[in-house]
Amino acid sequence: MKTFKYIFFIIVGSLFFSSCVVVDNTPGPRGRDGNAYFGVDYEHHAPYSYWDNKNAIPFNPVLGEYYYSAPGIYNFEYYVNPHEFWHGTYEIWINRGWIGGPHGQPGYNGLDTYLMLIVDPNGYHTHADGYKLNEEKPFVIEKKEGKFNYRITIQKGKKGIKTHQPKYINN
């Protein structure tokens, strides 16, 4: 009978311990945040000069090139000729990475954000949209979809407003 008890406990114990399944539903790490890229270009006439307060844009930037950017709100101005200019702000965001999945699976990476600002004599616009601007009051352009994640506010400049030292001058 003693051997029967030992055999019984061994069989029952092995069944008990082998039936314990631990499920780890700990979410995985977030995906990496997307990067933001910004550039300046023109379609019809190169600007006379361009300025913004973003450190990522170098002096004498290559027009049409994207530069790595931190998200934020930045001021800009550009001259069409020595007497006419446009000014405003632009805000660029990044797309966050997705949260991780169950069982430690990492989340999807966020999409990169691109903003190419087109500086033309008739106002500011982007490659994706062809906005016509009222020169008398500020105009706001906002886009939040996929790789486009930005807001632009623009207004035609008035004579007598103090402007900044340009980063780009068309020679």
C-alpha positions in Angstrom: 0.0 0.0 0.0 2.9 2.3 0.7 4.2 1.9 -2.8 0.7 2.6 -4.2 0.7 5.9 -2.3 4.1 6.9 -3.7 3.1 5.9 -7.3 -0.3 7.7 -6.9 1.4 10.9 -5.7 4.0 10.8 -8.5 1.3 10.3 -11.1 -1.0 13.0 -9.7 1.9 15.4 -9.0 3.3 15.0 -12.5 -0.2 15.7 -14.0 -0.7 18.7 -11.8 2.7 20.3 -12.6 2.5 19.6 -16.3 -0.9 21.1 -16.6 0.1 24.5 -15.3 0.6 26.8 -18.3 1.7 30.4 -17.8 0.7 32.8 -20.5 2.7 36.0 -20.7 0.7 38.7 -22.3 3.2 41.5 -21.6 3.0 43.9 -24.5 6.2 44.4 -26.5 8.1 47.6 -26.9 6.7 50.5 -28.9 7.8 50.9 -32.5 10.2 53.7 -33.2 8.8 57.2 -33.8 8.9 58.4 -37.4 11.3 61.1 -38.4 10.3 64.5 -39.7 11.8 66.1 -42.9 11.5 69.6 -44.1 12.6 71.4 -47.3 12.1 74.5 -49.4 11.6 74.6 -53.1 10.0 76.7 -55.9 8.1 76.0 -59.0 8.0 79.2 -61.2 10.6 81.6 -59.9 13.3 81.1 -57.3 12.8 83.3 -54.2 14.8 86.4 -53.8 15.6 85.3 -50.3 14.4 82.8 -47.6 14.7 82.8 -43.8 13.4 80.5 -41.0 14.4 80.0 -37.4 14.9 76.2 -37.8 18.5 75.2 -37.1 18.3 72.1 -39.3 18.1 74.3 -42.4 21.6 75.5 -43.3 22.6 78.8 -44.8 22.3 78.5 -48.6 20.3 75.3 -48.5 19.9 73.2 -51.6 16.4 74.1 -52.9 14.3 70.9 -53.3 16.2 68.9 -50.7 14.7 67.5 -47.5 16.5 68.1 -44.2 16.1 66.1 -41.0 13.9 68.1 -38.6 12.8 68.1 -35.0 9.1 68.5 -34.5 8.0 72.0 -33.5 6.7 75.4 -34.6 8.9 77.6 -36.7 8.7 81.1 -38.2 9.6 81.8 -41.8 9.7 84.6 -44.4 10.7 84.8 -48.0 11.1 87.6 -50.4 9.7 87.4 -53.9 11.8 90.5 -54.9 13.5 93.2 -52.8 10.2 94.8 -51.9 7.6 92.0 -51.6 7.6 89.2 -49.0 5.5 86.5 -47.4 5.8 85.5 -43.7 4.2 83.1 -41.3 4.7 79.9 -39.2 4.8 76.2 -39.9 4.4 73.4 -37.5 5.6 69.9 -38.2 4.8 66.8 -36.1 6.1 63.2 -36.0 4.0 60.1 -36.2 4.5 58.0 -33.0 5.4 54.4 -33.1 2.5 51.9 -32.3 2.3 50.2 -28.9 3.7 46.6 -28.8 1.6 43.6 -29.3 1.0 40.6 -27.0 3.8 38.1 -26.1 6.5 40.8 -26.4 5.9 41.5 -30.1 7.3 45.0 -31.0 4.9 47.6 -32.3 4.9 49.0 -35.8 7.2 52.0 -36.5 5.7 55.4 -37.1 5.6 56.8 -40.6 8.1 59.6 -41.5 6.6 63.1 -42.0 7.6 65.2 -45.0 6.9 68.9 -45.7 8.3 70.5 -48.8 7.3 74.2 -48.8 7.0 75.8 -52.2 7.9 79.5 -52.2 6.3 81.3 -55.2 5.4 84.9 -55.9 1.6 84.2 -55.4 2.1 82.6 -52.0 3.2 79.6 -50.1 1.9 76.1 -50.9 3.0 72.5 -50.8 3.5 69.9 -53.5 0.4 68.0 -52.4 -2.0 71.0 -52.4 -2.4 74.1 -54.7 -3.9 76.7 -52.4 -4.8 80.2 -53.5 -4.2 82.8 -50.8 -6.0 86.0 -49.8 -3.2 88.6 -49.4 -5.1 90.6 -46.8 -5.5 88.1 -43.9 -3.6 85.0 -42.6 -4.4 81.7 -44.2 -4.0 78.3 -42.4 -3.3 75.0 -44.1 -3.4 71.9 -42.0 -2.9 68.3 -43.0 -2.9 65.2 -40.8 -2.9 62.1 -42.8 -0.2 59.4 -43.4 3.2 61.0 -44.1 1.7 64.6 -44.2 1.5 65.9 -40.7 1.8 69.7 -40.6 0.1 73.1 -40.3 1.2 76.3 -42.1 0.0 79.9 -41.4 0.9 82.5 -44.0 0.3 86.1 -44.8 1.6 88.6 -47.3 4.1 91.0 -45.6 3.5 94.7 -45.3 6.1 97.4 -46.0 7.9 98.7 -43.0 8.0 95.4 -41.1 11.4 94.5 -39.8 12.6 91.3 -41.4 15.5 88.8 -40.7 18.9 88.1 -42.2 18.1 85.6 -44.9 19.6 82.0 -45.0 19.2 81.9 -48.8 19.8 84.7 -51.3 19.2 84.1 -55.0 22.2 85.6 -56.9 
